[in-house]
Amino acid sequence: MRNFARNQMDDIGQLIGLDELLNHQIVDTFASTATSEQSWTEKIWSAMVRKDGTLSIDFGLGRYHNRGVMDGWAAVSRGSEQWTVRANRELRDDPTITSVGPLTYEIIEPLHKVRYVLAKNEHQPIAYDITFTSAMPPFFEDRHKQREQDGFRIGSDVIRYHQIGTPSGWVEIEGERIEVKPEEWTEYRDHSWGTRLDVGAHNPDVRPSSDFGDVKFGEGEFVLVWSPFMLTAPNGESHAYHFYYMAKQGRIFYSSGYRNYPDGRQEKVARVRPELRYDDKTRRLLGGRVHFDMMQGGSHTVEVEVMGTSGVHLGPGLYLGFDGKKHGSWKGPLEVEGERFADTLDVPTLRRIRQLRDCPIRVTEGDATGYGIMETIIHGAHPELGLTAENSLT
């Protein structure tokens, strides 16, 4: 897309090719956002998991408009091994470019078909080329609006939609190419934008907060569960659930849940009641059930079974930070790096990569069965679950 010379007017942003279209929604050009907040983020994420839990793939891309940064990451998990590649670059004039280093995100058909590519690179022996095809329309989660603990600054004001589908293509690990067959895999993707928690390194002249990734994150009791999954009955009819549940010191401060249908209908969940089990040593999910009390009455219970030991840990993708690195940090024109972890069940490794993980799950509700992923964080002591304070992980 052609770009034009920088506008010399101080109060109007640069004119770019997107401004030729009839899609403006603020009184400025597409070179500007409605806020100068440095944590403004637009983010793409997807997890692809083989249903038997032996192999998992993740992709992420973030645009930090007011930081002048685009970064991304790709990872492959095979059993307890994980390879991760990260890339970071300065924003170019053309905001339609959705690639950074060896990573590329391509919209083939909006809201239905997208493509993720990790090209062969010198940093880790992984590559893939995968196309997502939707099985259901996209669904919004409830807006995540959260103030800092002092009640003044809004730390999060994000909207997010997620979508269920199937991947097809290939993944390569250490020279071995593996076909990604839609019938053997499931995929979940999301797209979010707004003022986001955990962006950039902490500014030393701003009071630290205790939100995601900050100085005191991981202290005390904290529980997070995020999960999308789809179930299919013997007659072929499908429905899906999505929920996002967070509690601190036993108090629920964010909960969003819906039962979704292929025709776009949503039934709101009034209360989500996770009844899950965790390993005390690794804080990994072991299984359990989730109860959904519906807004219009009635309740549904879904049994959750963990599949295999794979599942990409998001820490090396900079979720909650990794080795002092944070999302949206300026790295110059281009930086590409990565690493391999031989055993993500190793506790010293877990303390480095954190417990947040895209865990493959099999779900059952009555005679309907299906697959999905579940992300969990559980900090502190939880005697009712057999979890001890000394084994807590961030």
N, C-alpha and C positions, 0 to 999 in steps of 0.2 A: 504494500500500500504506500503510495507516494506521500511524502511529508513536505511541508512548506517551511519557509523561513520563519524564524521566531518572531512572534508578534511584538512590536515595540511598545504597545500599550501596557502599562504596569498593572492594570487591574483586570486584564483578560488573559487567559492562558494561551499557550501556543496553538496555532491552528494546525490540525492534522487531518489525515484522510477520512477518519471516522466522522468528522464534523460535516462532511458532505451529506450524510444520511439524516433522516428525519426522526432521530431517536433521542434528542437532548431532553434531559429531565432536571437540570439545574441551570441557572443563568450563568453559564460559563462554557468553555470548550471541553472536549473529552480529555484534554491534558490536565484537568484539575478534578479533584474530588470535592465533595461538599464540605469537608472538614480538613484542617491541616494536622489533625491528630497523627502522631508518628506511628501509632500502633494500628492504623488503618491497614487492613489486609484483605486480599481476595485469594482464596485457597482452593486448590483441587486436591482430592485424595481418592485413592481406590485401593481395595484389598481383594486379591484373587486367591482363592484357596481350593486345593483339590479336596474333594469330599471325604477321602479317606484320611486326611490330615497329614499326609507325607510331604507335601510341598506347598509353599505359599509365596506369593509375590505381592509387593506393595509399590505404589507410585505416589509421589506428591509433588505439587508445584505451588509456589506462593509468589504473589506480586505485592510488594510493599511500596505503594505508590509514593508516599511522602518520605520514604527513606531512599528512594532511587535504587531499589534492589529487586531482583528476581532470584529466587533460589528454588532448588528442587532436590529430590532424592529418589533413589530406587533401591529396592532390597529384594533378596531371595532368601527364603528359609527352607532348609531341607533337614528334617529331623531337628536336632538341637544346634545345627550350624546356621550361621547367618552371614551373608555378604551384603555390604551396603556401599553405594556410590552417592556422593553429594556433589552438587554443583551450585555455584553462586556467581552472578554477574551483575554489572550495572545495567539499569534500564536503558534501552535504546529509545530513539524518538518514536518508533513505531510500536504502539501498544498491542498490536494484533499478533506480534511474534510471541509464541508460547513455547519457546525452547530455551534451554540453558545448557551449554556444554553438550554432553552426549544424550541429554534428556529432551524428549519432544512430546507435546500433547497436541492432538489434532481432533477437531470437531468435524466428523464426517456428516452426521445428520443430527441437528440440535435436539437434545433431550431423548435421543434414541441410540445413536451409535457414535462412539468416540474411540480414539486410538492412542495407545501409550507405547513409546519406544525408548529403550535404553540401548544405545549403539555400543558396539564393542569398544572397549577403552583400555587404557594401560593401567588403570588403578585397581580394578578387581576383575576376575575372570567370569563375569556374568554379563548377559545381554538378553533382551527380549523384544518382541514385536507382537503386541496383543491388541485385539479389537473387542471392545465391549458392545453388546447388543442388549437392549433393555427387555426385561420380562414383564415389567410393570411401569406405569408412569412415575415420574418423580413426585415425592411427597415432602412438604415442609415439616420441619420440627418447630416446636414453639420457640419464639424469639428468646435468645439467651441474653438477658440484660441483667447486669450485676454491678453493684457499686462496691468501691473499696470499703474496707471495714470502718473507716472514719466517717463514711456516709457522704462524702463530698464528690470526689471524682468517679465518673462511670468507667469502670475498668473493662467492661464487656458490653457490647451491644451488637450482636451478631445474628444474622439469619442464615439458615442452612437448609438445603434440600438434599435428600439422599435418593438413591435409585438402585433397584435390584436388577441384575441381569446375568448374562453368561459371557465368559471370555473365550476367544479362539485365537490361535496363533502359535507361537513357540517361545520357549525360554531355553537359554544355553547356560550351562554351568561347567566351568573348567573344560570347555571344548565339546561337551556332550549336549546335543540338541534334543529337547523333549517337546513333543507336540502337546499343545494345550487344547484338549478336546472339550467342547461345550457340555457334553453329557457327563463328564467326569469332574467338572469344576463349577463353582459358583462365584459371583463377583458382586461387590457392593461398592458404590462410589458416592462421594458427596462433593458439594460445591458450596462454599460459605463466603460471606463478605461482611465487613463492618469493623468496628473497634474491637480488637481481639486481645485477650490475655496472653502473656508470655511471649512478647515480641521484643527482640533486641536485648542487649545486656542491660543490667540495672544501672541507672544513672546515679552516680555517687552523691549528687546533691539533692536527690529526691528521697523521701522517707521510704524504706523498703515496705513492701506489702507481704502478705502470706499467701497470695494466690499462686496459681500454677507456676512452678519453676522458680519462684522467687526465694528469698533468703530463708524463710521459715517453712517453705513447703515440705510436707512430710512429717511435721511435728503434730503430735496429738492424733486423734481418731479422725480418719477421713475415708470415705467410701465413694467410688465412682464406678458405675456400670453403664456402658453404651453398647447397644446391640441392635442390629437389624437381622431379620431372618424371614424366610418364606416357607410355607407349608402347602402341600398338595394332598388332597383327599383321593381315595381310590377311584372316584368318579371323574377325576381330572380337575375339579374346582380348586382354585388356589386362593390363599389369603396370606397376608404378611403382618408382622409386628415390627415396630421400632420403639425403643424407649431409651431415655437418657436420664440417669438417676444419680444425684450427688447429695451426700450428707456429711456434715462436719460436727464432731462431738455429739453424734447421735441425732442431730437436727437436720431434716431434709431442707435444703435451700434451693434446689432446682429439680424439677421432675417433668418430663415430657414423654407422652406415650400415646400411640395410636394403633388401631387394628385397621389395616389397609386392604383395598380390593383392586383387582385389575381394571375396573371401570373408573377408577379415580376416587371412589367413595372412601371416607375415613370415619372411623368411630373412635371418639376420644376416650382415653383411659383416665379415670378420675384419680386412681392411686395405683402405683406399681409397688409390689411387695416381693423383692428378690429373696429367695431362700436358697442360697448358694453355698458351696463348700470350697475351701481353699487349702493349699498345702502351706504349712507354717514356715517351712524352710525357704521356699521359693516364692510364696504368695501367688502361685499359679492357680487358676481356676481348675477345680476337679469335677464340677457338675452340680446338679441340683434341679431346682425348678423356679419358675417365676410366675407369680399370680398377678393377674390384671383385673382390677375392679373397674367396671365400665361406668362412664358418666350416665348412661341411660339405664343402668341397672344390670345385674348379673355379673358373673365373674368367670374368667378363663384361666386355666392353669396349663403351663407349657413345661414339659420335662426337657432338661438340657443335658446332653452328653458331650464331653470333650472328645475330639477326634485327633489322635496322634499327638506328637510332640512339636510339630512345626508351628509356625505362626510368627510373623515378623514382629520384632520388638521395635517400637517407634522412637525410642531414645536416640539411636544412631541417626535417625531422620530429623533430629533436633527437637522433637516433642519433649517438653520439660527441660530441655538443655542436654548437652552431651560434651564432656571434657571441656567445660567452660564456653562452648559455642552455643549460640542462640539463633532462632529464626530471625530473618530480616536484617542481619548484621552486614555492614558494608565490608566487602572483601576486595574491591577494586574491579578492574575490567572483567576478569574471569578467574575463578578458582575451582578446581575439581580435585576431590580426594575421596578416600574410602578405606574400609578395613574389613577384615574377616574375624568372626568370633567362632572358635572351634566348638564351644559348649555354652549355650545360653542358659543351661541349668546350673552352671557353676555360680556359687553365691558371690564371690568377688567380682565376677563378670556382671552379674545382675545388679550389683551396687553401682556399676559404671553405666549400664545400658537401661536401667530402671525396669519396673515390672510391667508397664503399659505395653500390651501386646495384642495383635489381631488373632485371637484364638479361634481356630475352626471348631464349629459345634454342629451336632445333629440335634434336631428338635422334634418333639412329638406332642400332638394335642389330639386326644381321641384316636381316630383312625387316620389322621393326617400326619404326614412326616415331611421333613425338609432339612435344609442346611442354612448356616449363616456364620456370622462371626460374633464374638463378644470381647469387648475391651474392658478390663477391670483394673482398678487400683484400690488397695485396701491397706491403709496405714494404721499403725498403733496396735494396741492390745484389744482383742475381741474374744474374751473368754468363752462366750456362747458358741464360737466357731472353732475353738481350740487354737487361737492365734495369740502369740505372745509378743510383748513389747520388744524384747531383745532381738527378735527375728524380723522386725519391721523393715521394709525397704521403701525407698522413694520411687 
